[in-house]
Amino acid sequence: MHQASGAVTLGAATVVSRAELPLTRTRPKQDPKDPIASSQEARSESLQGRLALGTGKPTVMAGLDTVAQCDVPVTLLENRIKAAKDPEEKEKLQKDLEHLLEVRELIRQTVREIVTLATDSEEQAERVLGPKKRLTERENYRSAVEYFQMRCFDWHNPEHEYALHQLSPFINLCVEKIPLTRIKDAIDQVSEKLKK
């Protein structure tokens, strides 16, 4: 063993102390005044970190296909079914997928029924179920979706998480100036049917 100027030689290998390693950046320096570049870098690092830890919801799946966040659970199950070797496991995963799809359809139909009951006409219902409009009635929207969560689908339950992706009709109900009491009455009527 030979030591000279912070480096240690062990046989044929030389080990350099960490203090002597040059400081290098793996990425080019970003202009600190450029908020777009720094926010893009932060989002990229955040996504990579979440994916590495398994705590985030990836939006890129195997084969580099882009998947909408709300469809990630379905895609994951489909990929697990394809990869399953055991027929029993494959059958169980297929049943899980069917159940997940049934729950998603129930959530969609529930929202549609709430909109139909709360609106005055079929045309108005179609406008509400159409593209999301700009939210102007924040308090009514918040009250409506909290009531929907409490009475119909608690999206904190992983089985009902898809309900979070079906809230834009509530924005549109508020934009259409549907009274909050009428929205809540529609939610009550539909939630009673869900209990049966």
C-alpha positions as CSV (number, residue, x, y, z in Angstrom):
1,M,0.0,0.0,0.0
2,H,1.4,3.3,-1.1
3,Q,0.0,6.8,-0.3
4,A,0.9,10.0,-2.1
5,S,-0.9,13.3,-2.2
6,G,-4.3,11.9,-1.1
7,A,-4.3,8.9,-3.5
8,V,-4.0,5.4,-2.2
9,T,-2.5,2.7,-4.3
10,L,-3.7,-0.8,-3.6
11,G,-1.9,-3.3,-5.8
12,A,-2.7,-2.1,-9.4
13,A,-5.7,0.1,-8.4
14,T,-5.4,3.7,-7.3
15,V,-8.1,5.1,-5.1
16,V,-8.5,8.9,-5.1
17,S,-10.0,10.6,-2.1
18,R,-13.4,12.2,-2.7
19,A,-12.0,15.7,-1.9
20,E,-9.6,15.5,-4.8
21,L,-12.2,14.6,-7.4
22,P,-13.1,17.6,-9.7
23,L,-16.5,19.0,-9.3
24,T,-18.3,18.5,-12.6
25,R,-21.9,19.2,-13.7
26,T,-23.7,16.5,-15.7
27,R,-26.1,19.1,-17.1
28,P,-25.4,22.4,-18.7
29,K,-25.8,25.4,-16.5
30,Q,-29.3,26.9,-16.6
31,D,-29.9,30.6,-16.5
32,P,-31.4,31.2,-13.0
33,K,-33.5,33.9,-14.5
34,D,-35.1,31.5,-17.0
35,P,-38.2,30.2,-15.1
36,I,-39.3,27.9,-18.0
37,A,-36.0,26.1,-18.3
38,S,-35.6,25.6,-14.5
39,S,-39.3,24.5,-14.1
40,Q,-38.9,22.0,-16.9
41,E,-35.7,20.7,-15.3
42,A,-37.5,20.4,-11.9
43,R,-40.5,18.6,-13.4
44,S,-38.2,16.2,-15.2
45,E,-36.2,15.5,-12.1
46,S,-39.4,15.2,-10.0
47,L,-40.9,12.7,-12.5
48,Q,-37.7,10.7,-12.7
49,G,-37.5,10.6,-8.9
50,R,-41.1,9.6,-8.4
51,L,-40.8,6.9,-11.1
52,A,-37.5,5.6,-9.5
53,L,-39.1,5.4,-6.1
54,G,-42.4,4.0,-7.4
55,T,-44.4,6.7,-5.8
56,G,-45.6,8.7,-8.8
57,K,-48.0,7.9,-11.5
58,P,-46.1,7.4,-14.7
59,T,-47.6,8.7,-17.9
60,V,-45.2,6.8,-20.1
61,M,-45.6,3.0,-20.1
62,A,-43.7,0.1,-21.5
63,G,-43.0,0.6,-25.2
64,L,-42.9,4.4,-24.7
65,D,-46.6,4.8,-25.4
66,T,-48.1,7.9,-23.8
67,V,-51.0,7.1,-21.5
68,A,-53.5,9.6,-19.9
69,Q,-53.1,9.6,-16.2
70,C,-56.6,8.4,-15.6
71,D,-55.9,5.3,-17.8
72,V,-52.7,4.3,-16.1
73,P,-54.4,1.7,-13.8
74,V,-56.1,0.1,-16.8
75,T,-52.8,0.0,-18.8
76,L,-50.9,-1.4,-15.9
77,L,-53.4,-4.3,-15.5
78,E,-53.4,-4.9,-19.2
79,N,-49.6,-5.2,-19.2
80,R,-49.7,-7.4,-16.2
81,I,-52.2,-9.7,-17.9
82,K,-49.9,-9.9,-21.0
83,A,-46.9,-10.7,-18.8
84,A,-48.6,-13.3,-16.6
85,K,-47.4,-16.8,-17.1
86,D,-49.7,-18.6,-14.6
87,P,-53.3,-19.1,-16.0
88,E,-54.8,-18.6,-12.5
89,E,-53.0,-15.3,-12.1
90,K,-54.0,-14.2,-15.6
91,E,-57.7,-15.0,-14.8
92,K,-57.5,-13.1,-11.5
93,L,-56.0,-10.1,-13.2
94,Q,-58.6,-10.2,-16.0
95,K,-61.4,-10.2,-13.3
96,D,-59.7,-7.2,-11.6
97,L,-59.6,-5.4,-15.0
98,E,-63.2,-6.1,-15.7
99,H,-64.2,-4.8,-12.2
100,L,-62.1,-1.7,-12.7
101,L,-63.8,-1.0,-16.0
102,E,-67.3,-1.6,-14.5
103,V,-66.6,0.9,-11.7
104,R,-65.3,3.5,-14.2
105,E,-68.5,3.1,-16.3
106,L,-70.6,3.4,-13.2
107,I,-68.9,6.6,-12.3
108,R,-69.4,8.0,-15.8
109,Q,-73.1,7.0,-15.8
110,T,-73.6,8.5,-12.4
111,V,-72.2,11.8,-13.4
112,R,-74.3,11.8,-16.6
113,E,-77.4,11.0,-14.6
114,I,-76.7,13.8,-12.1
115,V,-76.3,16.3,-15.0
116,T,-79.5,15.1,-16.6
117,L,-81.5,15.6,-13.4
118,A,-79.9,19.0,-12.6
119,T,-80.4,20.5,-16.1
120,D,-83.5,21.9,-17.8
121,S,-83.2,20.3,-21.2
122,E,-81.3,17.7,-23.1
123,E,-79.5,20.4,-25.0
124,Q,-78.3,22.0,-21.7
125,A,-77.2,18.5,-20.5
126,E,-75.2,18.0,-23.6
127,R,-73.5,21.4,-23.1
128,V,-72.7,20.5,-19.5
129,L,-71.3,17.1,-20.6
130,G,-69.2,18.8,-23.4
131,P,-65.8,20.4,-23.1
132,K,-64.8,21.9,-19.8
133,K,-65.5,25.6,-19.6
134,R,-63.6,28.2,-17.5
135,L,-64.5,28.0,-13.9
136,T,-66.1,31.2,-12.6
137,E,-68.2,29.9,-9.7
138,R,-65.5,28.4,-7.4
139,E,-67.5,28.2,-4.2
140,N,-70.4,26.4,-5.8
141,Y,-68.1,24.1,-7.7
142,R,-66.2,23.2,-4.5
143,S,-69.4,22.6,-2.6
144,A,-70.8,20.5,-5.4
145,V,-67.8,18.2,-5.8
146,E,-67.3,17.8,-2.1
147,Y,-71.0,16.8,-1.8
148,F,-70.5,14.4,-4.8
149,Q,-67.5,12.9,-3.1
150,M,-69.3,12.5,0.2
151,R,-72.5,11.0,-1.2
152,C,-71.4,9.1,-4.3
153,F,-67.7,8.3,-4.8
154,D,-64.9,9.0,-2.4
155,W,-61.9,9.3,-4.6
156,H,-59.6,8.7,-1.7
157,N,-60.6,5.1,-2.1
158,P,-58.4,3.8,-4.9
159,E,-61.3,2.0,-6.4
160,H,-63.1,5.3,-7.0
161,E,-60.1,7.4,-7.9
162,Y,-61.4,7.7,-11.5
163,A,-64.2,10.0,-10.1
164,L,-61.5,12.8,-9.9
165,H,-61.3,12.7,-13.7
166,Q,-65.1,13.1,-14.1
167,L,-65.5,16.5,-12.3
168,S,-65.6,18.8,-15.3
169,P,-69.4,18.5,-15.7
170,F,-69.6,20.1,-12.3
171,I,-67.6,23.1,-13.5
172,N,-70.0,23.3,-16.4
173,L,-73.1,23.0,-14.2
174,C,-71.8,26.0,-12.2
175,V,-71.0,28.0,-15.4
176,E,-74.6,27.3,-16.6
177,K,-75.8,28.9,-13.3
178,I,-77.6,25.8,-12.1
179,P,-78.4,26.5,-8.4
180,L,-76.3,24.5,-6.0
181,T,-79.4,23.2,-4.2
182,R,-80.6,21.7,-7.5
183,I,-77.2,20.0,-8.1
184,K,-77.2,18.6,-4.6
185,D,-80.8,17.3,-5.0
186,A,-79.7,15.5,-8.2
187,I,-76.7,14.0,-6.3
188,D,-79.0,12.9,-3.5
189,Q,-81.4,11.2,-6.0
190,V,-78.6,9.4,-7.8
191,S,-76.8,8.4,-4.5
192,E,-79.9,6.7,-3.3
193,K,-80.0,4.5,-6.4
194,L,-76.3,3.7,-5.8
195,K,-77.1,2.3,-2.4
196,K,-79.5,-0.2,-3.8
